[in-house]
């Protein structure tokens, strides 16, 4: 580990002596090919997760609203409007998406930290706990994407179900 801290000083000393020297980590960051593909794959993965959360939200909202169709019909007959019912479903979606994002972020971060040591040994690269933690942007995305996807999906998925006539629905479920 001590030699890692000396890389910058040794590189600078070599450059001062006229050698063309750079740290391997600097060169690896600028390599095309596999490394750029890995970064692109990670970004595409986040996009796929966002679209998946949106689709899951739409399916979840439709299923949730259909399962409680009779209850919603009674509430609408009693004077509750569609916007209020949509807010109830939206609140449930944001809450469950927030919990899912929190659980996923904590579990993923815990697993990453737990594997940092063993992977460091296997790969022969020093991986510290700080390296295993997600950056602020990735942590925010992992926390917020499930809630946002479920919320948008809920808005899209509940439209059809909440348009049904409450009197006919109550009669059918009564």
CNS distance restraints for C-alpha pairs under 8 A (distance, minus, plus):
assign (resid   1 and name CA) (resid   5 and name CA) 7.10 0.50 0.50
assign (resid   1 and name CA) (resid 126 and name CA) 7.45 0.50 0.50
assign (resid   2 and name CA) (resid   6 and name CA) 6.86 0.50 0.50
assign (resid   3 and name CA) (resid   7 and name CA) 6.65 0.50 0.50
assign (resid   6 and name CA) (resid  10 and name CA) 6.13 0.50 0.50
assign (resid   7 and name CA) (resid  11 and name CA) 5.95 0.50 0.50
assign (resid   7 and name CA) (resid  23 and name CA) 6.78 0.50 0.50
assign (resid   8 and name CA) (resid  12 and name CA) 6.11 0.50 0.50
assign (resid   8 and name CA) (resid  23 and name CA) 7.29 0.50 0.50
assign (resid   9 and name CA) (resid  13 and name CA) 6.17 0.50 0.50
assign (resid  10 and name CA) (resid  14 and name CA) 6.16 0.50 0.50
assign (resid  11 and name CA) (resid  15 and name CA) 6.17 0.50 0.50
assign (resid  11 and name CA) (resid  21 and name CA) 5.82 0.50 0.50
assign (resid  11 and name CA) (resid  22 and name CA) 5.95 0.50 0.50
assign (resid  11 and name CA) (resid  23 and name CA) 6.67 0.50 0.50
assign (resid  12 and name CA) (resid  16 and name CA) 6.08 0.50 0.50
assign (resid  12 and name CA) (resid  21 and name CA) 7.94 0.50 0.50
assign (resid  13 and name CA) (resid  17 and name CA) 6.33 0.50 0.50
assign (resid  14 and name CA) (resid  18 and name CA) 6.55 0.50 0.50
assign (resid  14 and name CA) (resid  19 and name CA) 5.38 0.50 0.50
assign (resid  14 and name CA) (resid  20 and name CA) 7.45 0.50 0.50
assign (resid  14 and name CA) (resid  21 and name CA) 6.28 0.50 0.50
assign (resid  15 and name CA) (resid  19 and name CA) 4.95 0.50 0.50
assign (resid  15 and name CA) (resid  20 and name CA) 5.98 0.50 0.50
assign (resid  15 and name CA) (resid  21 and name CA) 5.87 0.50 0.50
assign (resid  22 and name CA) (resid  26 and name CA) 6.81 0.50 0.50
assign (resid  22 and name CA) (resid  27 and name CA) 7.14 0.50 0.50
assign (resid  23 and name CA) (resid  27 and name CA) 6.60 0.50 0.50
assign (resid  24 and name CA) (resid  28 and name CA) 6.08 0.50 0.50
assign (resid  25 and name CA) (resid  29 and name CA) 6.32 0.50 0.50
assign (resid  26 and name CA) (resid  30 and name CA) 6.78 0.50 0.50
assign (resid  27 and name CA) (resid  31 and name CA) 6.41 0.50 0.50
assign (resid  28 and name CA) (resid  35 and name CA) 7.84 0.50 0.50
assign (resid  29 and name CA) (resid  35 and name CA) 7.51 0.50 0.50
assign (resid  31 and name CA) (resid  35 and name CA) 6.47 0.50 0.50
assign (resid  31 and name CA) (resid  36 and name CA) 7.35 0.50 0.50
assign (resid  32 and name CA) (resid  36 and name CA) 5.59 0.50 0.50
assign (resid  33 and name CA) (resid  37 and name CA) 6.08 0.50 0.50
assign (resid  34 and name CA) (resid  38 and name CA) 6.09 0.50 0.50
assign (resid  35 and name CA) (resid  39 and name CA) 6.49 0.50 0.50
assign (resid  36 and name CA) (resid  40 and name CA) 6.20 0.50 0.50
assign (resid  37 and name CA) (resid  41 and name CA) 5.94 0.50 0.50
assign (resid  38 and name CA) (resid  42 and name CA) 6.20 0.50 0.50
assign (resid  39 and name CA) (resid  43 and name CA) 6.40 0.50 0.50
assign (resid  40 and name CA) (resid  44 and name CA) 6.13 0.50 0.50
assign (resid  41 and name CA) (resid  45 and name CA) 5.96 0.50 0.50
assign (resid  42 and name CA) (resid  46 and name CA) 6.42 0.50 0.50
assign (resid  43 and name CA) (resid  47 and name CA) 6.43 0.50 0.50
assign (resid  44 and name CA) (resid  48 and name CA) 6.13 0.50 0.50
assign (resid  45 and name CA) (resid  49 and name CA) 6.17 0.50 0.50
assign (resid  46 and name CA) (resid  50 and name CA) 6.19 0.50 0.50
assign (resid  47 and name CA) (resid  51 and name CA) 6.24 0.50 0.50
assign (resid  48 and name CA) (resid  52 and name CA) 5.98 0.50 0.50
assign (resid  49 and name CA) (resid  53 and name CA) 6.04 0.50 0.50
assign (resid  49 and name CA) (resid 145 and name CA) 7.98 0.50 0.50
assign (resid  50 and name CA) (resid  54 and name CA) 6.28 0.50 0.50
assign (resid  50 and name CA) (resid 145 and name CA) 5.96 0.50 0.50
assign (resid  50 and name CA) (resid 146 and name CA) 7.14 0.50 0.50
assign (resid  50 and name CA) (resid 149 and name CA) 6.24 0.50 0.50
assign (resid  51 and name CA) (resid  55 and name CA) 6.22 0.50 0.50
assign (resid  51 and name CA) (resid 149 and name CA) 7.32 0.50 0.50
assign (resid  52 and name CA) (resid  56 and name CA) 5.98 0.50 0.50
assign (resid  52 and name CA) (resid 149 and name CA) 7.85 0.50 0.50
assign (resid  53 and name CA) (resid  57 and name CA) 5.92 0.50 0.50
assign (resid  53 and name CA) (resid 145 and name CA) 7.29 0.50 0.50
assign (resid  53 and name CA) (resid 146 and name CA) 5.57 0.50 0.50
assign (resid  53 and name CA) (resid 149 and name CA) 4.62 0.50 0.50
assign (resid  53 and name CA) (resid 150 and name CA) 5.91 0.50 0.50
assign (resid  53 and name CA) (resid 153 and name CA) 7.77 0.50 0.50
assign (resid  54 and name CA) (resid  58 and name CA) 6.33 0.50 0.50
assign (resid  54 and name CA) (resid 148 and name CA) 7.81 0.50 0.50
assign (resid  54 and name CA) (resid 149 and name CA) 4.08 0.50 0.50
assign (resid  54 and name CA) (resid 150 and name CA) 5.65 0.50 0.50
assign (resid  54 and name CA) (resid 151 and name CA) 7.88 0.50 0.50
assign (resid  54 and name CA) (resid 152 and name CA) 6.37 0.50 0.50
assign (resid  54 and name CA) (resid 153 and name CA) 4.89 0.50 0.50
assign (resid  55 and name CA) (resid  59 and name CA) 6.32 0.50 0.50
assign (resid  55 and name CA) (resid 149 and name CA) 7.68 0.50 0.50
assign (resid  55 and name CA) (resid 150 and name CA) 7.99 0.50 0.50
assign (resid  55 and name CA) (resid 153 and name CA) 6.24 0.50 0.50
assign (resid  56 and name CA) (resid  60 and name CA) 5.85 0.50 0.50
assign (resid  56 and name CA) (resid 149 and name CA) 7.82 0.50 0.50
assign (resid  56 and name CA) (resid 150 and name CA) 6.74 0.50 0.50
assign (resid  56 and name CA) (resid 153 and name CA) 6.97 0.50 0.50
assign (resid  57 and name CA) (resid  61 and name CA) 5.93 0.50 0.50
assign (resid  57 and name CA) (resid  93 and name CA) 7.43 0.50 0.50
assign (resid  57 and name CA) (resid 149 and name CA) 6.10 0.50 0.50
assign (resid  57 and name CA) (resid 150 and name CA) 3.84 0.50 0.50
assign (resid  57 and name CA) (resid 151 and name CA) 6.64 0.50 0.50
assign (resid  57 and name CA) (resid 152 and name CA) 6.96 0.50 0.50
assign (resid  57 and name CA) (resid 153 and name CA) 3.96 0.50 0.50
assign (resid  57 and name CA) (resid 154 and name CA) 5.37 0.50 0.50
assign (resid  57 and name CA) (resid 157 and name CA) 7.40 0.50 0.50
assign (resid  58 and name CA) (resid  62 and name CA) 6.22 0.50 0.50
assign (resid  58 and name CA) (resid 150 and name CA) 7.07 0.50 0.50
assign (resid  58 and name CA) (resid 152 and name CA) 7.57 0.50 0.50
assign (resid  58 and name CA) (resid 153 and name CA) 3.78 0.50 0.50
assign (resid  58 and name CA) (resid 154 and name CA) 5.18 0.50 0.50
assign (resid  58 and name CA) (resid 155 and name CA) 7.53 0.50 0.50
assign (resid  58 and name CA) (resid 156 and name CA) 5.98 0.50 0.50
assign (resid  58 and name CA) (resid 157 and name CA) 4.27 0.50 0.50
assign (resid  58 and name CA) (resid 158 and name CA) 7.56 0.50 0.50
assign (resid  59 and name CA) (resid  63 and name CA) 6.11 0.50 0.50
assign (resid  59 and name CA) (resid 153 and name CA) 7.42 0.50 0.50
assign (resid  59 and name CA) (resid 157 and name CA) 6.44 0.50 0.50
assign (resid  60 and name CA) (resid  64 and name CA) 5.90 0.50 0.50
assign (resid  60 and name CA) (resid 150 and name CA) 7.96 0.50 0.50
assign (resid  60 and name CA) (resid 153 and name CA) 7.92 0.50 0.50
assign (resid  60 and name CA) (resid 154 and name CA) 7.23 0.50 0.50
assign (resid  60 and name CA) (resid 157 and name CA) 7.72 0.50 0.50
assign (resid  61 and name CA) (resid  65 and name CA) 5.95 0.50 0.50
assign (resid  61 and name CA) (resid  89 and name CA) 7.08 0.50 0.50
assign (resid  61 and name CA) (resid  93 and name CA) 7.81 0.50 0.50
assign (resid  61 and name CA) (resid 153 and name CA) 6.92 0.50 0.50
assign (resid  61 and name CA) (resid 154 and name CA) 4.69 0.50 0.50
assign (resid  61 and name CA) (resid 155 and name CA) 7.83 0.50 0.50
assign (resid  61 and name CA) (resid 157 and name CA) 5.26 0.50 0.50
assign (resid  61 and name CA) (resid 158 and name CA) 5.64 0.50 0.50
assign (resid  62 and name CA) (resid  66 and name CA) 5.99 0.50 0.50
assign (resid  62 and name CA) (resid 154 and name CA) 7.47 0.50 0.50
assign (resid  62 and name CA) (resid 157 and name CA) 4.94 0.50 0.50
assign (resid  62 and name CA) (resid 158 and name CA) 5.42 0.50 0.50
assign (resid  62 and name CA) (resid 161 and name CA) 6.80 0.50 0.50
assign (resid  63 and name CA) (resid  67 and name CA) 6.03 0.50 0.50
assign (resid  64 and name CA) (resid  68 and name CA) 6.44 0.50 0.50
assign (resid  65 and name CA) (resid  69 and name CA) 5.74 0.50 0.50
assign (resid  65 and name CA) (resid  72 and name CA) 7.84 0.50 0.50
assign (resid  65 and name CA) (resid  89 and name CA) 7.86 0.50 0.50
assign (resid  65 and name CA) (resid 158 and name CA) 6.53 0.50 0.50
assign (resid  65 and name CA) (resid 161 and name CA) 6.44 0.50 0.50
assign (resid  65 and name CA) (resid 162 and name CA) 7.68 0.50 0.50
assign (resid  66 and name CA) (resid 161 and name CA) 6.62 0.50 0.50
assign (resid  68 and name CA) (resid  72 and name CA) 6.18 0.50 0.50
assign (resid  69 and name CA) (resid  73 and name CA) 6.08 0.50 0.50
assign (resid  69 and name CA) (resid 161 and name CA) 7.65 0.50 0.50
assign (resid  69 and name CA) (resid 169 and name CA) 7.26 0.50 0.50
assign (resid  70 and name CA) (resid  74 and name CA) 6.35 0.50 0.50
assign (resid  70 and name CA) (resid 169 and name CA) 6.35 0.50 0.50
assign (resid  70 and name CA) (resid 170 and name CA) 5.53 0.50 0.50
assign (resid  70 and name CA) (resid 173 and name CA) 5.67 0.50 0.50
assign (resid  70 and name CA) (resid 174 and name CA) 7.76 0.50 0.50
assign (resid  71 and name CA) (resid  75 and name CA) 6.25 0.50 0.50
assign (resid  72 and name CA) (resid  76 and name CA) 6.05 0.50 0.50
assign (resid  72 and name CA) (resid  85 and name CA) 7.34 0.50 0.50
assign (resid  72 and name CA) (resid 162 and name CA) 7.97 0.50 0.50
assign (resid  72 and name CA) (resid 166 and name CA) 7.66 0.50 0.50
assign (resid  73 and name CA) (resid  77 and name CA) 6.15 0.50 0.50
assign (resid  73 and name CA) (resid 165 and name CA) 7.72 0.50 0.50
assign (resid  73 and name CA) (resid 166 and name CA) 4.28 0.50 0.50
assign (resid  73 and name CA) (resid 167 and name CA) 6.83 0.50 0.50
assign (resid  73 and name CA) (resid 169 and name CA) 6.12 0.50 0.50
assign (resid  73 and name CA) (resid 170 and name CA) 5.56 0.50 0.50
assign (resid  74 and name CA) (resid  78 and name CA) 6.19 0.50 0.50
assign (resid  74 and name CA) (resid 166 and name CA) 6.99 0.50 0.50
assign (resid  74 and name CA) (resid 170 and name CA) 6.40 0.50 0.50
assign (resid  75 and name CA) (resid  79 and name CA) 6.44 0.50 0.50
assign (resid  75 and name CA) (resid  80 and name CA) 5.39 0.50 0.50
assign (resid  76 and name CA) (resid  80 and name CA) 4.59 0.50 0.50
assign (resid  76 and name CA) (resid  81 and name CA) 5.85 0.50 0.50
assign (resid  76 and name CA) (resid  82 and name CA) 7.42 0.50 0.50
assign (resid  76 and name CA) (resid 166 and name CA) 6.28 0.50 0.50
assign (resid  77 and name CA) (resid 166 and name CA) 6.36 0.50 0.50
assign (resid  77 and name CA) (resid 167 and name CA) 7.01 0.50 0.50
assign (resid  80 and name CA) (resid  84 and name CA) 6.43 0.50 0.50
assign (resid  80 and name CA) (resid  85 and name CA) 7.18 0.50 0.50
assign (resid  81 and name CA) (resid  85 and name CA) 6.56 0.50 0.50
assign (resid  82 and name CA) (resid  86 and name CA) 5.97 0.50 0.50
assign (resid  82 and name CA) (resid 162 and name CA) 6.42 0.50 0.50
assign (resid  83 and name CA) (resid  87 and name CA) 6.12 0.50 0.50
assign (resid  84 and name CA) (resid  88 and name CA) 6.37 0.50 0.50
assign (resid  85 and name CA) (resid  89 and name CA) 6.40 0.50 0.50
assign (resid  86 and name CA) (resid  90 and name CA) 5.97 0.50 0.50
assign (resid  86 and name CA) (resid 155 and name CA) 7.17 0.50 0.50
assign (resid  86 and name CA) (resid 158 and name CA) 7.09 0.50 0.50
assign (resid  87 and name CA) (resid  91 and name CA) 5.94 0.50 0.50
assign (resid  88 and name CA) (resid  92 and name CA) 6.33 0.50 0.50
assign (resid  89 and name CA) (resid  93 and name CA) 6.17 0.50 0.50
assign (resid  89 and name CA) (resid 154 and name CA) 6.82 0.50 0.50
assign (resid  90 and name CA) (resid  94 and name CA) 6.12 0.50 0.50
assign (resid  90 and name CA) (resid 151 and name CA) 5.64 0.50 0.50
assign (resid  90 and name CA) (resid 154 and name CA) 6.16 0.50 0.50
assign (resid  90 and name CA) (resid 155 and name CA) 7.08 0.50 0.50
assign (resid  91 and name CA) (resid  95 and name CA) 6.05 0.50 0.50
assign (resid  92 and name CA) (resid  96 and name CA) 6.05 0.50 0.50
assign (resid  93 and name CA) (resid  97 and name CA) 5.79 0.50 0.50
assign (resid  93 and name CA) (resid 147 and name CA) 6.67 0.50 0.50
assign (resid  93 and name CA) (resid 150 and name CA) 5.41 0.50 0.50
assign (resid  93 and name CA) (resid 151 and name CA) 5.47 0.50 0.50
assign (resid  93 and name CA) (resid 154 and name CA) 6.79 0.50 0.50
assign (resid  94 and name CA) (resid  98 and name CA) 5.80 0.50 0.50
assign (resid  94 and name CA) (resid 147 and name CA) 4.76 0.50 0.50
assign (resid  94 and name CA) (resid 148 and name CA) 7.02 0.50 0.50
assign (resid  94 and name CA) (resid 150 and name CA) 6.63 0.50 0.50
assign (resid  94 and name CA) (resid 151 and name CA) 5.77 0.50 0.50
assign (resid  95 and name CA) (resid  99 and name CA) 6.20 0.50 0.50
assign (resid  95 and name CA) (resid 147 and name CA) 7.18 0.50 0.50
assign (resid  96 and name CA) (resid 100 and name CA) 6.08 0.50 0.50
assign (resid  96 and name CA) (resid 147 and name CA) 7.14 0.50 0.50
assign (resid  97 and name CA) (resid 101 and name CA) 6.01 0.50 0.50
assign (resid  97 and name CA) (resid 144 and name CA) 7.92 0.50 0.50
assign (resid  97 and name CA) (resid 146 and name CA) 4.80 0.50 0.50
assign (resid  97 and name CA) (resid 147 and name CA) 3.76 0.50 0.50
assign (resid  97 and name CA) (resid 148 and name CA) 7.41 0.50 0.50
assign (resid  97 and name CA) (resid 149 and name CA) 7.86 0.50 0.50
assign (resid  97 and name CA) (resid 150 and name CA) 6.12 0.50 0.50
assign (resid  98 and name CA) (resid 102 and name CA) 6.09 0.50 0.50
assign (resid  98 and name CA) (resid 143 and name CA) 6.61 0.50 0.50
assign (resid  98 and name CA) (resid 144 and name CA) 6.81 0.50 0.50
assign (resid  98 and name CA) (resid 146 and name CA) 6.68 0.50 0.50
assign (resid  98 and name CA) (resid 147 and name CA) 5.05 0.50 0.50
assign (resid  99 and name CA) (resid 103 and name CA) 6.05 0.50 0.50
assign (resid 100 and name CA) (resid 104 and name CA) 5.95 0.50 0.50
assign (resid 100 and name CA) (resid 146 and name CA) 6.81 0.50 0.50
assign (resid 100 and name CA) (resid 147 and name CA) 7.91 0.50 0.50
assign (resid 101 and name CA) (resid 105 and name CA) 5.95 0.50 0.50
assign (resid 101 and name CA) (resid 142 and name CA) 5.80 0.50 0.50
assign (resid 101 and name CA) (resid 143 and name CA) 4.30 0.50 0.50
assign (resid 101 and name CA) (resid 144 and name CA) 6.54 0.50 0.50
assign (resid 101 and name CA) (resid 145 and name CA) 7.36 0.50 0.50
assign (resid 101 and name CA) (resid 146 and name CA) 5.70 0.50 0.50
assign (resid 101 and name CA) (resid 147 and name CA) 7.11 0.50 0.50
assign (resid 102 and name CA) (resid 106 and name CA) 6.05 0.50 0.50
assign (resid 102 and name CA) (resid 142 and name CA) 7.84 0.50 0.50
assign (resid 102 and name CA) (resid 143 and name CA) 5.63 0.50 0.50
assign (resid 103 and name CA) (resid 107 and name CA) 5.94 0.50 0.50
assign (resid 104 and name CA) (resid 108 and name CA) 5.83 0.50 0.50
assign (resid 104 and name CA) (resid 142 and name CA) 7.42 0.50 0.50
assign (resid 104 and name CA) (resid 143 and name CA) 7.91 0.50 0.50
assign (resid 105 and name CA) (resid 109 and name CA) 5.90 0.50 0.50
assign (resid 105 and name CA) (resid 139 and name CA) 6.87 0.50 0.50
assign (resid 105 and name CA) (resid 142 and name CA) 6.03 0.50 0.50
assign (resid 105 and name CA) (resid 143 and name CA) 6.49 0.50 0.50
assign (resid 106 and name CA) (resid 110 and name CA) 5.92 0.50 0.50
assign (resid 107 and name CA) (resid 111 and name CA) 6.07 0.50 0.50
assign (resid 108 and name CA) (resid 112 and name CA) 6.05 0.50 0.50
assign (resid 109 and name CA) (resid 113 and name CA) 6.09 0.50 0.50
assign (resid 109 and name CA) (resid 132 and name CA) 7.39 0.50 0.50
assign (resid 109 and name CA) (resid 133 and name CA) 6.15 0.50 0.50
assign (resid 109 and name CA) (resid 134 and name CA) 7.06 0.50 0.50
assign (resid 110 and name CA) (resid 114 and name CA) 6.03 0.50 0.50
assign (resid 111 and name CA) (resid 115 and name CA) 6.07 0.50 0.50
assign (resid 112 and name CA) (resid 116 and name CA) 6.09 0.50 0.50
assign (resid 112 and name CA) (resid 132 and name CA) 5.49 0.50 0.50
assign (resid 112 and name CA) (resid 133 and name CA) 7.14 0.50 0.50
assign (resid 113 and name CA) (resid 117 and name CA) 7.80 0.50 0.50
assign (resid 113 and name CA) (resid 129 and name CA) 5.75 0.50 0.50
assign (resid 113 and name CA) (resid 132 and name CA) 5.35 0.50 0.50
assign (resid 113 and name CA) (resid 133 and name CA) 6.89 0.50 0.50
assign (resid 114 and name CA) (resid 118 and name CA) 7.97 0.50 0.50
assign (resid 115 and name CA) (resid 119 and name CA) 5.85 0.50 0.50
assign (resid 116 and name CA) (resid 120 and name CA) 5.90 0.50 0.50
assign (resid 116 and name CA) (resid 127 and name CA) 5.71 0.50 0.50
assign (resid 116 and name CA) (resid 128 and name CA) 6.58 0.50 0.50
assign (resid 116 and name CA) (resid 129 and name CA) 6.55 0.50 0.50
assign (resid 116 and name CA) (resid 132 and name CA) 6.20 0.50 0.50
assign (resid 117 and name CA) (resid 121 and name CA) 6.43 0.50 0.50
assign (resid 117 and name CA) (resid 127 and name CA) 6.79 0.50 0.50
assign (resid 117 and name CA) (resid 128 and name CA) 7.54 0.50 0.50
assign (resid 118 and name CA) (resid 122 and name CA) 6.26 0.50 0.50
assign (resid 119 and name CA) (resid 123 and name CA) 5.80 0.50 0.50
assign (resid 119 and name CA) (resid 124 and name CA) 7.94 0.50 0.50
assign (resid 119 and name CA) (resid 127 and name CA) 7.59 0.50 0.50
assign (resid 120 and name CA) (resid 124 and name CA) 5.60 0.50 0.50
assign (resid 120 and name CA) (resid 125 and name CA) 5.13 0.50 0.50
assign (resid 120 and name CA) (resid 126 and name CA) 5.30 0.50 0.50
assign (resid 120 and name CA) (resid 127 and name CA) 5.22 0.50 0.50
assign (resid 121 and name CA) (resid 125 and name CA) 7.01 0.50 0.50
assign (resid 121 and name CA) (resid 126 and name CA) 7.80 0.50 0.50
assign (resid 127 and name CA) (resid 131 and name CA) 5.97 0.50 0.50
assign (resid 127 and name CA) (resid 132 and name CA) 7.12 0.50 0.50
assign (resid 128 and name CA) (resid 132 and name CA) 6.54 0.50 0.50
assign (resid 129 and name CA) (resid 133 and name CA) 6.56 0.50 0.50
assign (resid 134 and name CA) (resid 138 and name CA) 5.94 0.50 0.50
assign (resid 134 and name CA) (resid 139 and name CA) 5.78 0.50 0.50
assign (resid 135 and name CA) (resid 139 and name CA) 6.09 0.50 0.50
assign (resid 136 and name CA) (resid 140 and name CA) 6.02 0.50 0.50
assign (resid 137 and name CA) (resid 141 and name CA) 6.13 0.50 0.50
assign (resid 138 and name CA) (resid 142 and name CA) 6.10 0.50 0.50
assign (resid 139 and name CA) (resid 143 and name CA) 6.12 0.50 0.50
assign (resid 140 and name CA) (resid 144 and name CA) 5.88 0.50 0.50
assign (resid 141 and name CA) (resid 145 and name CA) 5.45 0.50 0.50
assign (resid 142 and name CA) (resid 146 and name CA) 7.26 0.50 0.50
assign (resid 143 and name CA) (resid 147 and name CA) 7.63 0.50 0.50
assign (resid 144 and name CA) (resid 148 and name CA) 6.02 0.50 0.50
assign (resid 145 and name CA) (resid 149 and name CA) 5.79 0.50 0.50
assign (resid 146 and name CA) (resid 150 and name CA) 6.02 0.50 0.50
assign (resid 147 and name CA) (resid 151 and name CA) 6.00 0.50 0.50
assign (resid 148 and name CA) (resid 152 and name CA) 6.18 0.50 0.50
assign (resid 149 and name CA) (resid 153 and name CA) 5.94 0.50 0.50
assign (resid 150 and name CA) (resid 154 and name CA) 5.85 0.50 0.50
assign (resid 151 and name CA) (resid 155 and name CA) 6.33 0.50 0.50
assign (resid 152 and name CA) (resid 156 and name CA) 6.33 0.50 0.50
assign (resid 153 and name CA) (resid 157 and name CA) 5.73 0.50 0.50
assign (resid 154 and name CA) (resid 158 and name CA) 5.73 0.50 0.50
assign (resid 155 and name CA) (resid 159 and name CA) 6.64 0.50 0.50
assign (resid 157 and name CA) (resid 161 and name CA) 7.76 0.50 0.50
assign (resid 158 and name CA) (resid 162 and name CA) 6.04 0.50 0.50
assign (resid 159 and name CA) (resid 163 and name CA) 6.39 0.50 0.50
assign (resid 160 and name CA) (resid 164 and name CA) 7.26 0.50 0.50
assign (resid 164 and name CA) (resid 169 and name CA) 7.18 0.50 0.50
assign (resid 165 and name CA) (resid 169 and name CA) 6.21 0.50 0.50
assign (resid 166 and name CA) (resid 170 and name CA) 5.92 0.50 0.50
assign (resid 167 and name CA) (resid 171 and name CA) 6.14 0.50 0.50
assign (resid 168 and name CA) (resid 172 and name CA) 6.16 0.50 0.50
assign (resid 169 and name CA) (resid 173 and name CA) 6.18 0.50 0.50
assign (resid 170 and name CA) (resid 174 and name CA) 5.62 0.50 0.50
